[in-house]
Amino acid sequence: MEKNIAVIKGDGIGPEIVTEAMKVLDRVAEKFGHKFNYEQLLMGGCSIDANGVPLTEETVERCKAADAVLMGSIGGNTTTSPWYKLPADKRPEAGLLGLRKALGLFANLRPCLLFSQLSEACPLKAEIAAKGFDMLIMRELTGGLYFGARKTEEINGVMTAVDTLEYNENEIRRIAVKAFDVAMQRRKKVTSVDKANVLDSSRLWRKVVEEVAKDYPEVTLEHMLVDNAAMQLVKDPAQFDVMVTENMFGDILSDEASMITGSIGMLASASMNESSFGLYEPSGGSAPDIAGQNKANPIATILSAAMLLRYSFKMETEAGAVEAAVNKTLEAGFRTGDIMSDGMTLVSCSEMGTKISDNI
Ligand code: NAD
């Protein structure tokens, strides 16, 4: 198969980690007889330096023309970088928000799994960590409280702020469909998280999710209130397969879930639209503290590339081969600095990429 991948290396460690993910994709192409064409594009701080704006129309158009987008991370040191002296809508992050919007990326997929080789980094009790977990949080990304109408005004001498949590049935249906589709590629269980005992938007959410579930008889659906979900994540994360939830709940729960894996450098993510198109990036940021030192952990970006193969290119075997190569490399004791422990072998970012690609 021949596929076109738009590549946004971005800022900080972005260029280092994306280079390693491309190394792995090239190995996949060689081994499985595919051809991946890359087009490198600017976005974020590097685009501000080159073009005066964090996102250009050209980058948007070239991304739209590609089959998928592979991204590193954008942004710099928020206290010292001149990018953060600019107005908010001209800063690096505005480029990413603008790109997600322009590409219609409404579903954020964050797999959270505990690698057995790294279970010591898990902050949960040893007996919980020993069970392991492998879940995916599907967060709605373009609706709800973060995008609803808001205002702050003085009413009868009292300052009053209002944020609106609004969802329509179409917005709920499309994210629910995405969650059930992904569950079909996994262990066929969906946990829908809401606050239906209080919120109207959650009651509509629950109703629409139940309607969608009828089209997926093989998938088990359960509903869970968000406060309980926050507790269950630390008590028994192994119970979850796919968790689907609205924007703000997903924002908070996905950070909680990534924390219990113990290592930000290992966590992949994808943002998708209604088709199979997606933007794939590590969960972490541009790590300016270690940028340019060949120290960053490229595994999150490599696993994001595996998600790209699975969800945008429908290359399940190839995605599995990348994940198996990551496991094999960890099993052999190789670690970047962020996941280093006694008795393991410290490797650089580029050495880690090479070891993983050699294991495919
Ligand atoms: P960060 O995730 O960049 O760094 C937090 C800590 O994690 C740092 O100590 C860093 O060294 C470490 N870390 C992160 N990724 C790592 C990796 N792959 N390997 C080894 N260590 C890693 O978060 P921050 O310092 O709060 O933010 C830095 C910049 O990144 C800011 O400008 C922020 O806005 C931006 N950011 C961008 C994205 C994105 O591109 N999607 C996401 C989050 C933050």
Boltz pocket constraint, residues with backbone or C-beta under 6 A from the ligand:
constraints:
  - pocket:
      binder: B
      contacts: [[A, 13], [A, 17], [A, 72], [A, 73], [A, 74], [A, 75], [A, 76], [A, 77], [A, 78], [A, 93], [A, 96], [A, 264], [A, 265], [A, 281], [A, 282], [A, 283], [A, 284], [A, 285], [A, 286], [A, 287], [A, 288], [A, 289], [A, 290], [A, 295], [A, 296], [A, 297], [A, 298], [A, 300], [A, 338]]
      max_distance: 6.0
